[in-house]
Amino acid sequence: MDLATIVGLVAGLVAICIGIVLAGGDPMVMFQAPPIILVLGGALGVTVMGGTLKDTLKQPSVLVKAFTAKVRPHDGTVAGLVSLADKARREGLLALEDAAKDIDDPFLRDGLQLAIDGTDPEDLDEVMRAEIEAKRGADKQAAKFWADAGAYAPTVGIIGTCLELAGALQALDDPASLGPKIALALLATLWGVMSANVLFLPLAARLKRLSEIECGQMDMVVEGILAIQAGANPRVLARKLESLVPDKPADQKKAA
């Protein structure tokens, strides 16, 4: 499990609380139910309004993925494809049929099976690229849901502040209650800005990054399978796939 999301969220909240303490305040003051419910409920509500019910029903699993997704290293994908290419070059493409059954990655397993079944390379490429594009579209929509929530939250917070201030102004005959009412009103704006920039927008960015990594690996798999089908030299294939690894230092790519 990649802990970046959990660690980042906790670190952000802790930093905010420490800042409040250093300023002489009480961090628990900001945890008031009315502004939290108003902002989170309002922002998510209008976000749901901008999409479809199907989009909304997917979000629980999207949240689980954002917090628990494991980033698969590119090196493992490259090594697996090179190993398959070596076996295919020595024993023939049909020899990979048993090996394909033990592959955990369904995209690689299904693509390899298409190659073993004798699918035309152009058709194989078209089918697998279409699957990648479908995944990109689904991932883009999932990230957009949380990006939209991040865009709406500050405005919803301002609406809450205006409503609370209106209530406070109606209580001018009770000066003792003005302070708490105004403080509660400002908390709505705080939660609007904080939820957008500490939760919603970072979640959207996390989902976009996960999609980039996963789709990049899928692109690499397509290149690998087409090369295996064409009988490419494993060394050449390794060099080609290593050049596609986005986060590998240039000197390591040259040495590959």
C-alpha positions as a Markdown table, in Angstrom:
| # | Residue | x | y | z |
|---|---|---|---|---|
| 1 | Met | 0.0 | 0.0 | 0.0 |
| 2 | Asp | 1.3 | 3.5 | -0.9 |
| 3 | Leu | 0.9 | 5.6 | 2.2 |
| 4 | Ala | 1.4 | 9.0 | 0.4 |
| 5 | Thr | -2.2 | 10.0 | 0.7 |
| 6 | Ile | -2.7 | 9.1 | 4.3 |
| 7 | Val | 0.7 | 10.6 | 5.4 |
| 8 | Gly | 0.0 | 13.8 | 3.4 |
| 9 | Leu | -3.5 | 14.2 | 4.9 |
| 10 | Val | -2.3 | 13.6 | 8.4 |
| 11 | Ala | 0.7 | 15.9 | 8.0 |
| 12 | Gly | -1.5 | 18.7 | 6.6 |
| 13 | Leu | -4.0 | 18.5 | 9.5 |
| 14 | Val | -1.2 | 18.3 | 12.1 |
| 15 | Ala | 0.5 | 21.3 | 10.6 |
| 16 | Ile | -2.7 | 23.3 | 10.7 |
| 17 | Cys | -3.4 | 22.3 | 14.4 |
| 18 | Ile | 0.2 | 23.2 | 15.4 |
| 19 | Gly | -0.2 | 26.6 | 13.7 |
| 20 | Ile | -3.3 | 27.2 | 15.7 |
| 21 | Val | -1.7 | 26.2 | 19.0 |
| 22 | Leu | 1.4 | 28.4 | 18.3 |
| 23 | Ala | -1.0 | 31.3 | 17.7 |
| 24 | Gly | -2.5 | 30.7 | 21.1 |
| 25 | Gly | -5.7 | 29.1 | 19.9 |
| 26 | Asp | -7.5 | 25.8 | 20.5 |
| 27 | Pro | -7.5 | 23.5 | 17.5 |
| 28 | Met | -10.7 | 21.8 | 18.8 |
| 29 | Val | -12.6 | 25.1 | 18.2 |
| 30 | Met | -12.7 | 24.4 | 14.4 |
| 31 | Phe | -14.3 | 21.0 | 14.8 |
| 32 | Gln | -17.9 | 22.2 | 15.1 |
| 33 | Ala | -20.6 | 20.1 | 13.5 |
| 34 | Pro | -22.8 | 22.8 | 11.8 |
| 35 | Pro | -20.1 | 24.2 | 9.5 |
| 36 | Ile | -18.6 | 20.8 | 8.8 |
| 37 | Ile | -22.0 | 19.3 | 7.8 |
| 38 | Leu | -22.9 | 22.4 | 5.8 |
| 39 | Val | -19.7 | 22.6 | 3.8 |
| 40 | Leu | -19.0 | 18.9 | 3.2 |
| 41 | Gly | -22.7 | 18.0 | 2.6 |
| 42 | Gly | -23.3 | 21.0 | 0.4 |
| 43 | Ala | -20.1 | 20.6 | -1.7 |
| 44 | Leu | -20.6 | 16.9 | -2.2 |
| 45 | Gly | -24.3 | 17.5 | -2.9 |
| 46 | Val | -23.8 | 20.0 | -5.7 |
| 47 | Thr | -21.0 | 17.8 | -7.1 |
| 48 | Val | -23.4 | 14.8 | -7.3 |
| 49 | Met | -25.8 | 17.2 | -9.1 |
| 50 | Gly | -23.2 | 17.8 | -11.8 |
| 51 | Gly | -22.8 | 14.2 | -12.7 |
| 52 | Thr | -24.7 | 11.0 | -12.9 |
| 53 | Leu | -25.9 | 8.5 | -10.3 |
| 54 | Lys | -23.5 | 6.0 | -11.7 |
| 55 | Asp | -20.6 | 8.4 | -11.2 |
| 56 | Thr | -21.6 | 8.9 | -7.6 |
| 57 | Leu | -21.9 | 5.2 | -6.8 |
| 58 | Lys | -18.4 | 4.6 | -8.0 |
| 59 | Gln | -16.9 | 7.1 | -5.5 |
| 60 | Pro | -16.6 | 4.8 | -2.4 |
| 61 | Ser | -14.4 | 2.4 | -4.4 |
| 62 | Val | -12.5 | 5.4 | -5.8 |
| 63 | Leu | -11.8 | 6.7 | -2.3 |
| 64 | Val | -10.5 | 3.3 | -1.2 |
| 65 | Lys | -8.2 | 3.2 | -4.2 |
| 66 | Ala | -6.9 | 6.7 | -3.5 |
| 67 | Phe | -6.0 | 5.8 | 0.0 |
| 68 | Thr | -4.8 | 2.2 | -0.4 |
| 69 | Ala | -3.6 | 1.8 | -4.0 |
| 70 | Lys | -0.3 | 0.1 | -4.4 |
| 71 | Val | 2.0 | 1.6 | -7.1 |
| 72 | Arg | 3.4 | -1.3 | -9.1 |
| 73 | Pro | 7.1 | -0.7 | -10.0 |
| 74 | His | 7.9 | -0.4 | -13.6 |
| 75 | Asp | 11.0 | -2.6 | -13.2 |
| 76 | Gly | 8.9 | -5.6 | -12.4 |
| 77 | Thr | 6.8 | -5.1 | -15.5 |
| 78 | Val | 9.9 | -4.7 | -17.7 |
| 79 | Ala | 11.5 | -7.8 | -16.2 |
| 80 | Gly | 8.3 | -9.9 | -16.7 |
| 81 | Leu | 8.0 | -8.9 | -20.3 |
| 82 | Val | 11.6 | -9.6 | -21.1 |
| 83 | Ser | 11.4 | -13.0 | -19.5 |
| 84 | Leu | 8.4 | -13.8 | -21.6 |
| 85 | Ala | 10.2 | -12.6 | -24.7 |
| 86 | Asp | 13.1 | -14.8 | -24.0 |
| 87 | Lys | 10.9 | -17.8 | -23.5 |
| 88 | Ala | 9.0 | -17.1 | -26.7 |
| 89 | Arg | 12.2 | -16.7 | -28.7 |
| 90 | Arg | 13.6 | -20.0 | -27.5 |
| 91 | Glu | 10.5 | -22.1 | -27.4 |
| 92 | Gly | 7.9 | -20.3 | -29.6 |
| 93 | Leu | 4.9 | -18.2 | -28.8 |
| 94 | Leu | 2.7 | -21.1 | -28.0 |
| 95 | Ala | 5.0 | -22.0 | -25.1 |
| 96 | Leu | 3.7 | -19.0 | -23.3 |
| 97 | Glu | 0.2 | -20.4 | -22.9 |
| 98 | Asp | 0.9 | -22.0 | -19.5 |
| 99 | Ala | 2.9 | -19.0 | -18.3 |
| 100 | Ala | 0.0 | -16.7 | -19.2 |
| 101 | Lys | -2.3 | -18.4 | -16.8 |
| 102 | Asp | 0.0 | -17.5 | -13.9 |
| 103 | Ile | 0.2 | -13.8 | -14.6 |
| 104 | Asp | -1.6 | -11.6 | -12.0 |
| 105 | Asp | -2.0 | -8.6 | -14.3 |
| 106 | Pro | -5.3 | -9.2 | -16.2 |
| 107 | Phe | -4.4 | -6.7 | -18.9 |
| 108 | Leu | -1.1 | -8.4 | -19.6 |
| 109 | Arg | -2.6 | -11.9 | -19.3 |
| 110 | Asp | -5.5 | -11.1 | -21.7 |
| 111 | Gly | -3.2 | -9.3 | -24.2 |
| 112 | Leu | -0.7 | -12.2 | -24.2 |
| 113 | Gln | -3.5 | -14.7 | -24.8 |
| 114 | Leu | -4.6 | -12.7 | -27.8 |
| 115 | Ala | -1.1 | -12.9 | -29.2 |
| 116 | Ile | -0.9 | -16.6 | -28.5 |
| 117 | Asp | -4.2 | -17.1 | -30.3 |
| 118 | Gly | -2.7 | -15.6 | -33.4 |
| 119 | Thr | -4.5 | -12.2 | -33.4 |
| 120 | Asp | -3.3 | -9.9 | -36.1 |
| 121 | Pro | -0.8 | -7.4 | -34.5 |
| 122 | Glu | -2.8 | -4.4 | -35.7 |
| 123 | Asp | -6.0 | -5.7 | -34.3 |
| 124 | Leu | -4.3 | -6.6 | -31.0 |
| 125 | Asp | -2.9 | -3.1 | -30.8 |
| 126 | Glu | -6.2 | -1.5 | -31.5 |
| 127 | Val | -8.1 | -3.7 | -28.9 |
| 128 | Met | -5.6 | -3.0 | -26.2 |
| 129 | Arg | -5.2 | 0.7 | -26.9 |
| 130 | Ala | -9.0 | 1.0 | -26.8 |
| 131 | Glu | -9.0 | -0.6 | -23.3 |
| 132 | Ile | -6.4 | 1.9 | -22.2 |
| 133 | Glu | -8.4 | 4.8 | -23.5 |
| 134 | Ala | -11.5 | 3.5 | -21.7 |
| 135 | Lys | -9.6 | 3.4 | -18.5 |
| 136 | Arg | -8.2 | 6.9 | -19.0 |
| 137 | Gly | -11.8 | 8.2 | -19.5 |
| 138 | Ala | -13.1 | 6.4 | -16.3 |
| 139 | Asp | -10.1 | 7.7 | -14.3 |
| 140 | Lys | -10.6 | 11.2 | -15.6 |
| 141 | Gln | -14.2 | 11.2 | -14.5 |
| 142 | Ala | -13.3 | 9.9 | -11.1 |
| 143 | Ala | -10.7 | 12.6 | -10.6 |
| 144 | Lys | -13.1 | 15.3 | -11.9 |
| 145 | Phe | -15.7 | 14.4 | -9.2 |
| 146 | Trp | -13.2 | 15.4 | -6.5 |
| 147 | Ala | -11.8 | 18.4 | -8.4 |
| 148 | Asp | -15.4 | 19.7 | -8.8 |
| 149 | Ala | -16.0 | 19.2 | -5.0 |
| 150 | Gly | -12.8 | 21.2 | -4.4 |
| 151 | Ala | -14.1 | 24.0 | -6.6 |
| 152 | Tyr | -17.5 | 24.2 | -5.0 |
| 153 | Ala | -16.4 | 23.9 | -1.3 |
| 154 | Pro | -15.1 | 27.4 | -0.8 |
| 155 | Thr | -18.2 | 28.9 | -2.3 |
| 156 | Val | -20.5 | 26.7 | -0.2 |
| 157 | Gly | -18.4 | 27.8 | 2.8 |
| 158 | Ile | -19.0 | 31.5 | 2.0 |
| 159 | Ile | -22.7 | 30.8 | 1.7 |
| 160 | Gly | -22.6 | 29.2 | 5.2 |
| 161 | Thr | -20.8 | 32.3 | 6.5 |
| 162 | Cys | -23.4 | 34.6 | 5.1 |
| 163 | Leu | -26.2 | 32.6 | 6.6 |
| 164 | Glu | -24.6 | 32.5 | 10.0 |
| 165 | Leu | -23.8 | 36.3 | 9.9 |
| 166 | Ala | -27.4 | 37.0 | 9.0 |
| 167 | Gly | -28.4 | 35.1 | 12.1 |
| 168 | Ala | -25.8 | 36.9 | 14.2 |
| 169 | Leu | -27.1 | 40.3 | 13.0 |
| 170 | Gln | -30.6 | 39.3 | 14.1 |
| 171 | Ala | -29.3 | 38.9 | 17.7 |
| 172 | Leu | -27.8 | 42.4 | 18.1 |
| 173 | Asp | -29.9 | 42.8 | 21.2 |
| 174 | Asp | -27.9 | 40.0 | 22.8 |
| 175 | Pro | -24.2 | 41.1 | 22.6 |
| 176 | Ala | -23.0 | 38.1 | 24.6 |
| 177 | Ser | -24.1 | 35.8 | 21.8 |
| 178 | Leu | -22.5 | 37.7 | 19.0 |
| 179 | Gly | -19.0 | 36.4 | 19.5 |
| 180 | Pro | -19.9 | 32.7 | 19.3 |
| 181 | Lys | -22.2 | 33.3 | 16.3 |
| 182 | Ile | -19.6 | 35.2 | 14.3 |
| 183 | Ala | -16.9 | 32.6 | 15.1 |
| 184 | Leu | -19.2 | 29.9 | 13.9 |
| 185 | Ala | -19.9 | 31.9 | 10.8 |
| 186 | Leu | -16.2 | 32.2 | 10.0 |
| 187 | Leu | -15.7 | 28.5 | 10.5 |
| 188 | Ala | -17.9 | 27.8 | 7.5 |
| 189 | Thr | -15.4 | 29.7 | 5.3 |
| 190 | Leu | -12.5 | 28.0 | 7.0 |
| 191 | Trp | -13.9 | 24.5 | 6.3 |
| 192 | Gly | -14.8 | 25.5 | 2.7 |
| 193 | Val | -11.2 | 26.5 | 1.9 |
| 194 | Met | -9.6 | 23.8 | 4.1 |
| 195 | Ser | -11.7 | 20.9 | 2.7 |
| 196 | Ala | -10.9 | 22.0 | -0.9 |
| 197 | Asn | -7.2 | 22.4 | -0.4 |
| 198 | Val | -6.4 | 19.7 | 2.1 |
| 199 | Leu | -8.8 | 17.0 | 1.0 |
| 200 | Phe | -10.8 | 17.3 | -2.3 |
| 201 | Leu | -8.1 | 18.8 | -4.7 |
| 202 | Pro | -5.3 | 16.6 | -3.3 |
| 203 | Leu | -7.5 | 13.6 | -3.8 |
| 204 | Ala | -8.2 | 14.6 | -7.4 |
| 205 | Ala | -4.4 | 15.1 | -8.0 |
| 206 | Arg | -3.7 | 11.7 | -6.4 |
| 207 | Leu | -6.2 | 9.9 | -8.7 |
| 208 | Lys | -4.8 | 11.7 | -11.8 |
| 209 | Arg | -1.3 | 10.6 | -10.8 |
| 210 | Leu | -2.3 | 7.0 | -10.2 |
| 211 | Ser | -4.0 | 6.9 | -13.6 |
| 212 | Glu | -0.9 | 8.3 | -15.3 |
| 213 | Ile | 1.2 | 5.5 | -13.7 |
| 214 | Glu | -1.2 | 2.7 | -14.5 |
| 215 | Cys | -1.9 | 3.8 | -18.1 |
| 216 | Gly | 1.8 | 4.2 | -18.6 |
| 217 | Gln | 2.4 | 0.7 | -17.5 |
| 218 | Met | -0.4 | -0.5 | -19.8 |
| 219 | Asp | 1.2 | 1.3 | -22.7 |
| 220 | Met | 4.4 | -0.5 | -21.9 |
| 221 | Val | 2.6 | -3.9 | -21.8 |
| 222 | Val | 1.2 | -3.3 | -25.3 |
| 223 | Glu | 4.7 | -2.5 | -26.6 |
| 224 | Gly | 6.0 | -5.6 | -24.9 |
| 225 | Ile | 3.4 | -7.9 | -26.2 |
| 226 | Leu | 3.7 | -6.6 | -29.8 |
| 227 | Ala | 7.4 | -7.1 | -29.6 |
| 228 | Ile | 7.0 | -10.6 | -28.2 |
| 229 | Gln | 4.6 | -11.4 | -31.0 |
| 230 | Ala | 7.1 | -10.2 | -33.6 |
| 231 | Gly | 9.9 | -12.3 | -32.1 |
| 232 | Ala | 12.0 | -9.3 | -30.9 |
| 233 | Asn | 15.4 | -9.9 | -29.2 |
| 234 | Pro | 14.9 | -9.8 | -25.4 |
| 235 | Arg | 17.9 | -7.5 | -25.0 |
| 236 | Val | 16.5 | -5.0 | -27.6 |
| 237 | Leu | 13.1 | -5.3 | -25.9 |
| 238 | Ala | 14.6 | -4.5 | -22.5 |
| 239 | Arg | 16.3 | -1.5 | -23.8 |
| 240 | Lys | 13.1 | -0.3 | -25.5 |
| 241 | Leu | 11.0 | -0.8 | -22.4 |
| 242 | Glu | 13.5 | 0.8 | -20.1 |
| 243 | Ser | 13.4 | 3.9 | -22.3 |
| 244 | Leu | 9.7 | 4.2 | -21.6 |
| 245 | Val | 10.1 | 4.3 | -17.8 |
| 246 | Pro | 9.2 | 7.9 | -16.9 |
| 247 | Asp | 10.8 | 8.1 | -13.5 |
| 248 | Lys | 14.1 | 6.4 | -14.2 |
| 249 | Pro | 17.3 | 8.5 | -14.2 |
| 250 | Ala | 18.8 | 9.2 | -17.7 |
| 251 | Asp | 22.1 | 7.6 | -16.8 |
| 252 | Gln | 20.4 | 4.3 | -15.8 |
| 253 | Lys | 18.4 | 4.3 | -19.1 |
| 254 | Lys | 21.7 | 4.6 | -21.0 |
| 255 | Ala | 23.2 | 1.8 | -19.0 |
| 256 | Ala | 20.2 | -0.5 | -19.5 |
